[in-house]
Amino acid sequence: MASRGVLPQIITGRLNPRAPSLLARANPFRPQPALPASSLHYQRHTPLLRRRYATARDHKDAAVQAKGTKENAEHEDAAIVAADTALKDTKSKQAVLDEASSSSAYSSSTTTLNDTNDWETNVNLNIDSFKQLPHANFGVNQFIPFDPEFREVLKQIPWEFRAPIRYAFAYGSGVFPQSKSSGRVPTDEELRRIHPKAPEAVKRAQDGTPKMIDFIFGVTHTQHWHSLNMKQNRHHYSALASLGSGAVSYVQDKLGAGVYFNPYVVVNGILIKYGVVQLDTLERDLTQWDTLYLAGRLHKPVKILRDDPKIRLANQINLLSALRTALLLLPPKFTEDELFATIAGISYLGDPRMSLPTENPSKVKNIVGNNMTNFRRLYLPLIETLPNVEYNDASATERDWIWNDKSLNLVQDMDPVKRGNMVRRLPKAFRSKLYFEYQKKFAIPQLEFNKMMEESQNEDAISFKRRQGGGFEQRIASDDPAELRKQVRSVIKQTINWPATTQSLKGPLTSGFKRTIRYLSEKMAKYRQGRDAENAKTVTAQEKASERSEVDSKAEKK
């Protein structure tokens, strides 16, 4: 095996908890003097008592609004600082390792991967400050640097909602193009059909193909949030909102994966879809994989606009879990394309939309093929910290190879002990389902199986008091690779299928029939477009093969 490559410098600096508040910074994309009172900049940079989402004018309501606005700004500041940290390029190899390593105390010179204080072993999700994260740069690999003007446009969207948003990210093809640049410029009519008044940054970022931009908003209390948002934006909701915020929050929390989507909403001249999720629901899915609905979305690069310390910690666990699961599904030798496609495909395995003509059949391939460097930024620090996988490619020793779109080679150690440890560190809810499948496969008596499970029930839902996989985990890891892949894929499908199905079925209820039909028609159009593109590639490949065959035949005759 080749030694580990010389890591390019992708992340720098320390997360500064005393970064200037967003409330004190000027917005570079808006003029400073003589702003109208209705403008967003005016609202954010004048006394907070003037921003109100109720008609009452008592000091108590003003104080609550001021507190919410300040907290929103702090969560946005944290995301900005982390993204800026990820953008800089002066960091040492050891610091990159520390960023996602098992070290619980940050040190760019003394921390090692063999540190006994493993943050995974002693995970503490009861935190409310970024200072309580394992170290200063923890999790900044989650922040994908992107065009500052586009970032400014995206981060203004949550500010248009008076209800407090604690965590927010943008995702999907409206943010990360899934095809190579065509150089095509859309007509004004095509653009207005999607975005009534799109800023130039959005036009550039979407590269000639205007698309709706998807957001997820993490909130503390769903009913309270919907109550405030319905007062401000009743037109975002379907007829369900006429039953009140209690009915809306019930449908969100009790049906599907705990997300409530409002699609085809125009904010600041941009067409968006936003999903609302309670932070506790998001944290649970990231750490236990009870639905993989949102955890799967965060397996892929996203644009984090507002950050939360607890969610950043939970998502780092989620990313490590995705990497370990992919390694269980892959052979000893594989490429980055295969690794990232396996990771990106986890959340689509049990999704009913993939078995219907409502998704591009080349979706996963397009996501990875056009975002190789973003996937590398996201997972490279995690790959470097696992003891059983490494790059085995001469290109990984070149300077700044992270910017190269070329797919490199990796190898993993198939030692049952190391792979058994990976099984042990899978998310608890997901791991329990895998154990149950192997109990049936190995025909383990129920009493014996219960005893094994009791030994692990004392663990917290997140922490791993027994870091090493035992005999049962090693037996799972030693199973025939094809059979292991079959069992892991089966558990993924079990986890995703029902929440994804019910989430889709509640679409007409939450979005309304008109918007649901529009959404489905657009998805079906994407399916046909992807199918036609694949058919065209197949025909082209067959024609080239036929031409080569004719040339070879003529050469033989001569």
N, C-alpha and C positions, 0 to 999 in steps of 0.2 A: 504493500500500500504506500502511496505517496504520502509525504508528511502533509500536515494541514497547510493550506495555502496562506500566503501573506494577505491578511484581510485589508481591503481598502478602507479608508477612513470615511465612515458614513455618518457617524454620530459624534457630536462633540459637546464639551461643556457640561455643566451641572445644572440640574433643574433648580432654578432660583425661586425659593418660596416667597422672596420679597420683590418679585418682579413688579414693575409699575402697574397699578390698576388700570384696567381698560377705561375706567371712568375718567382717568387723568390724561389719557392719550388722545391726540387729535386724530381724526379719521382722514387719511391722506387722499381719499377718493371723493371727499365732499368739500366744498369751499367753506371757509370758516366764518366770515362775517354775515350778518343780516340774514340768518336762516329763519324760515317760517316756523311757527310754533308747532306745526303738525309734523315737521320732519323728524326722522329717527335720530339724527345727530343732535338736534336741539333737545329732544327728550332725554337723551343719554348724558348730555353735558350741561344741563341746567339742574337746579335743585330737584332732588328726587321726589319732593312732595308734589311736583307738578305732573308726575306720571301716575295716573290713577286708572283702575279698572272697575270702579264703582262710583256711583253718584254721591255717596255719603262723603262729607268733608271733615269728619272728625280726625283728630290726630292719631288715633289708634290705627285706622285704616292706612293713613299716610305712612306710618312707621312700618307697618307690615309690607307695604309696597316697596318702600325704600330698602328694607332688608332683603326682599326677594330680588330686587334689581342688583343690589350689591353682590349677592351670592351668585347670580347669573354671570356677572362680570368676572368674578373670581374663577368660576369654572371655565369660562372662555379664556381667561388669561393663562390658566394652567395648560390648556391645549396649545395656545400660541407659543408659550415658552418651550414646551416639549417638541413641537414641530420645528421651531427654530434651532433647538439643540440637535435634532436629527439632521438638519440641513448642513450644519457646519462640518468641516473636514480636517480636523487636526487631532484626532483621537488616537491613542495607542491601541495596539492589538489587545493588550490586557484589559484596557477599559471597555472595549467592545465585548469581551468575554464577560466582564463583571456585570455589564448591563442586563444580561438575562441569565446569569449563572446562578449556581446554588448558594452563592454567598449571601449572608444576611447582613453584612456590614461592608459598605463600599470602601474600596481602597484600590487605586489604580496601580499600586506597586506591590502590594503584599497579598491581595486576595488570590486564592487558588481554587481550582475546580474541585479540589478534594476537601474543601472546608467542611468541617463537621456540622457547622451551623447552617443546615440546608433550609432555605426559606420555604421550600415545598413541604418539608417535614413539620415546620412550625408556622404554617400559614395562619395569619390573624386577619380575618376580614372585618373585624370590629374596629375599623379605622375611619377617621373623618378628616384626615389631613394628609397632604402629600409628603409631609415630613416623616410620616409613620410608615412609608413604603420601605422595603428592604434596603434600598440605597438610592442615592440622588438621581441617577439616570435610569432607574428601573422602568422598563417597559417603553422607553422612547422608540424602540423599533416598531411600535404600533402606529407611529405618526409618519405618514408618507408625505414628504415635502412636495409641494406643487406650486403652480403659478400664484404669486402673491395677490394679483388682482382677482383671480378666480376665487381664491380663498376668502378675500374680503367680501366678495359678492355672496358666497355661501354662508359665511358666518353672520351676515346681516339678517338672514332669513329667520333664525330663532328669535331675534330681537323684535320681530313684528308680532310676536305672541306675548300678550301680557301675562298669561299664566306661566309660572316658573318652570323652566327646563333646566335640569341639572346635568344631563349628559346628552350629547347630540352628535350624530355622524351622518354624512352623505355617502351614498353607495350606488352601485349599479352602472349600467352603460351610459347614463347621462353624465357621469363623473369620470369613469374610466373607459375610454373608447375600446370597443371589442373588435375593431377592424383597423387595418393600416390606413394611414392618411391618404385620402383620395385627391385632396387639393380642390375639391368641388366647393363652390360658394353657393349657398341656398338663396333662392329669390326672397324678396321681402315678404311676399305672400306665403311662401312655405314656412318662413320663420315665424310670422305672426300667427299662423295656424296652430303652432305649438306654444311659443312664448310671445304674448302680445307686445311686450316691450323689453326685449332681452338686452342686457348690457353687452358691450363688446367682448368682455372677458368670457362670457358664456358662449358667444358665437365662436370664438377661437377655440375654446376647450372642447366643444362638441364637433368641431371639424366638419362643417358642412352638412351634418345630419342632426337637426334639432330633436332633442328627446326630453321627455319629462324627467325631472331630477328627483330621486328618492331620498327621503330622510327618515331617521328613527330618532324620536325624542324620548329620553328617559326621565320620568317624573316620579315624585315622591308619593303622592296620593292621587290615584286615578280619578276618583269621583270629584274631588275638589278641583282637579285640573280641568276636567271636562266642563264642570259648572262654570268656571271662569272663561274658558275658551268659547263655550256656547253663547255667553253674553256678548263676546266680542265678534265671534265668527260663526254665527248660526248657519250661514249659507254653506259652510264646509261640510255639514252633516246631512245625513239622510233623514227621512221621516221618523226614524227611531228616536231622534233627539227630542221629538215632541212629547215623549214619555218621561223626559227628565234625565239629569246626569246619572241618577242611580241606575236606570235601565241601560244607559250607554256603558257605564263602568262594569255592570254585571255581565253584559255580552262580551266585553273585552276580557275580563279576568276569568270567567267561568267557561268560555267556549274557545276552542282552538288553542293557540300557543300563547295567549295572554297579550295579544297585540291588536290595536284598533287602528285601521287605516282609513284615511280620508284622501282619496285620489283626485286628480284633476282640479287642483286648487291653484289659483294664481296669486302669487305673493311677490311684490316688487317687480311686476311685469314678467315673472318667470313661472312656468307651469311646474308644479311640484306634487308629489304624493308624500304624505307624512304618516308614519305609524307611531302610535303612543304606547309605551310599555312602562310598567311600574319597575323601579330600579331593583326591588327585591326579586321580581320575576326574572329580570335580565341576569342578575348575579347568579341565581340558582341554575339557570340554563347554561351559563358559562362554566360553572364549576362542576355540575353534576350531569349535564347533558340529558335532562329529563325530556326535552322535546327536540333539541338541536335546531330549532327554528331560527333563533337569532344568533346562537353560537355559530351556526354554519355560515351565516352572513359575515360574521367577523373572522372566519377562517381566511377570508379573502381581503385584499387591501381595501381600506375605507378611508374617508377623510373625516377625522375626528375634529369636531368644531367646538365642543364643550366637553371637558374631562371631569372625571370623578375618581378619587383615589381608590375606592373600593372596586369600582368597575375596571380600572386599569389593572389592578392586581388579579381580579377574577379572569380578565381576558388573557393575561399572560399564562395562566393555568390552562385556559381554553386552547391557546395556540400550541402549547407543549403537548396537550392531549391529542390535538389534530396531527401533529408531527409523529407522535408515537403510534397512533392508529394507522397512519399511512405506512410506516415502516413495517408494521405487522402484515400489511397487505402486499408489500413489495418483495421482490427477490433479492438475493445478495448484491447484485449489481444493477444499477438503474441510473437514469438521467434526471436532471432537474425538471425537465418537461414531465416526466412520469411522476416524480414526487409531487410537484405542485398541482398536476392534474388530479392525482389521487386525493390530495387535500381539498381542492376546490370541489371535487365531485362528491365528497361525503354528504353534504347537505342535499344533494339532488337524488341520492340513491332511492329514497322512499317517497319522494315527492310525487304525488299523483299527476301533476302537470307534465312531468317528463314522459309519461306513458300516453298522454293525449296530444293532439296536434295543436298545442298551445305554447310550446317552447322550441326555440331553435335547437335542432338536434346536435349542432356543433357548439353549443353554448360554452361548455367547459373548456374545450379546445381553444375557442376564441378568447375567453377570459385570460387563460394562461399565456397563450401565444403573443398577446399584445400587451402583457403586463409583467414580463419576466423580471425586469429590474425591481419592480415594486414587490413582487413575491420574494425576491432575494433579500431585499431590505427587511422584510417582515420576518423571514425565517432563518436568515444566515446566523444571527447571534445564537439562536436556539440550537441549530445544527452543531455549532461549534462547542456547545456545552454538553451535548450527549456523548457518553463514552463509547457508544457502539456504532457510530456513523461518522463518515468523513468524506471530504472531497478527494477524488482520485483522478485528478486531471491536471496536466501541466499548465493549463491556462489559469488555474487558480493561484499560481505563483506570480502572475503578471500584475503589474501595478494597475490599480483602479479597474480590475476586471468586473467589478459589480455593475459597471455601466454597459457592459457587453451583453447583447441580447442572446448570444450563443448559449445553448443548453449544455451544461457541463456534466461530467460523470461523477457518481458517488458510489460508495460501497458501504455495506453494513455488516457487522459481526452477527452471525446467526447462532451464537452461543446460547443455549437454552436458559442459562442463568441470567444473562443480561436481558434477553427477551422476556423472561419471566418477570423481571423487575419492571419492564415496561407495562406488562399486563397488570401488575399490581398497582401501578400509578395511573391507570385509566380512571376517568370520572366515576364516582361511586355508583350512581344509578345505571350508567351504561355497563360498568363492570359486573354488576349484579346480574344483569340480563345475560351477559356472556357466560358467567359462571353457571347459570341455570341451563343454558344450552349444552354446556359440557358435562353437567351432571347427567343429563339425559344420554349424551353420547357415550360417556364412560360407564353408564349404568351404576352410578354411585348410590348406595342405599340412602334413603331420606334422612335417617338418624345420623349417619356419618356426615352427610352433606350439611345438615343443620349445625352439627358441632363445628365444622369448619367455618360456617358463616358466623356463628356466635363469637368465634375468636376475633373476627374483624368488625363486629358490631360496636365495639367500644370506641372505635375510631370516630373522630369528628367527620362530618360530611365532606370535609376538604382535606384535612391533614393526614399524613401517613406516618403513624407511630411505628409501623413495621416497614421499613424502606425496602427490604429485600423480599422478592417474591418467594413463596414457599414451594413445596413439592407440587401442589395443585397447579399453581401458576406456571411452573416450569413444564409440567406435563402438557398444559395447554400450548405453551410456546413450542414444544417439541412435536406437536401434531404435524401431519403432512401439510406442507405449505398451501396446497390447493384447498385442503379441507379447512385449514385455519382461515383462509380468505373467505371461504363460503360462510363460515360461522360468523365472522366479524361483519361481513356485509349483511347477513341476515339480521343481526342485532341492530345495525344502523337503520335498516328498513323498518324494523319493528318500532324503533324509537321515533322515527320521523313520520311514518305513514299516517297515523291517526291524527296527531296535532295538525299536520299540514292539510289533511283532507278537511277537517272541521274548520280550519282557518279559511280555506277556500270556500266552503259552503256558506259561511256566514258573510261572505262578500256582498251578496245582494242586500242583506239586512243592514250592513254598516255603510255601504257605499251607495245603495240605491240601484234599482234595476237598470236605469239608463246608463250610469257610469260603469256598471259591471259589464254590460253588453259592449260598450266602447272598449273597455280594457281587454275583454276576451277577443274581440275582433282584431285589435292591434297585436295581441299575442299570436293569434293564428296567422296573421300576415307575416310575422317574424318567422314562424315555423315554416311557412311556404318559401320564404326568401332563403332561409338556411338550407332547406331541402333542395331547392333549385341550384344553389351554389355548390352543394356537395355533388349533385348529379352532373353538373357542368365539369367539375374537377375530375370525376370518374371518367366521363366521356373523353376529356382531354388526355388523361393518362392512358386510356385504351388506344386513342389515336396515335400517341407517341410510341407506345409499345408496338403497334402495327407497323408504323413507319420504320422503326428499328429492325423489326423482323424482316421487312422487305429489303432493307439495305443489306442485312446479313445474308439473305437468300441470294441477292445479286452478286455479292462478293464471293460466295461459295461457287456459283456458276462460273465466274471468271477464273 
